[in-house]
Amino acid sequence: MQVLKDQIPPKVRTFLESMRRNSASSEHVYKIGLLHFQQFLNDNAQSYNLETVLLPLQTQEVNVYQLLDQFVS
């Protein structure tokens, strides 16, 4: 997972920094979840990362419910 930590996109890093302002433990929990989600994307949707998946989710090009179902399965 160390390699993934180095691949955190700028928008995601900004989000995590905002979480850290509230609580260092919150940032840690979010980071772990996001790193697991990134690993899922690497394994199942190589064309996306934590940042690039946002627009397809917003435009419903990618179904958020199906993606999350695959992630938790």
WOHUTA-V639963 format. One record per backbone hydrogen bond with DSSP energy under -0.5 kcal/mol. CO is the residue of the C=O (numbers start at 1). NH is the residue of the N-H. If there is no record, write none. Layout:
co->(CO:CO)
nh->(NH:NH)
//
This chain:
co->(1:2:3:4:5:9:10:11:12:13:14:15:16:17:18:19:19:23:24:25:26:27:28:29:30:31:32:33:34:35:36:37:38:39:40:41:45:49:51:52:53:54:55:56:56:57:62:63:64:65:66:67:68:69)
nh->(5:6:6:7:8:13:14:15:16:17:18:19:20:21:22:22:23:27:28:29:30:31:32:33:34:35:36:37:38:39:40:41:42:43:44:45:48:53:54:56:57:58:59:61:62:60:64:67:68:69:70:71:72:73)
//
